[in-house]
């Protein structure tokens, strides 16, 4: 099960109003618990049996044990407020360390003024030794980079401002 499938499952469970959903497949067990109608909290747990060979893949299981009831997709998108209301804010979908370059000797993924399209990699967030590529879900132009390279980031923290026009 890949990251997008897990995120879609979390969204579905959050919208359905179910308080708990368990999904078991070959070597993966996923439990999603919501705090109910009044709570804005969803707990996501993924368990892999001991002795199972695990290929490192970006999953929110190890990196975001608690997410809001309507979790943000990778490169969460939300309209900014105040004087930046015409811009779209791209937020961190997980907790970890943000890297703006694929490796220390390479150039940054994006800079202010760069045009981006859906699916372009904007940065990498490392969480528990997993490197998660954060892809854009909008097209536009990078207006502002809100986080420095090699900085810790929180869930839902604004990372980039994008002008969609």
Secondary structure, DSSP 8 states (H G I E B T S, - for coil): --HHHHHHHHHHHHHHT-SEEEEEETTEEEEEEE--SS--EEEEEEE--TT--------HHHH-SEEESS---TTEEEE--GGGTTEEEEE-SS-EEEESBSSTTS-BS--TT-EE-TT-EEEEEEETTEEEEEE-SS-EEEEEE-S-TTEEE-TT-EEEEEE--
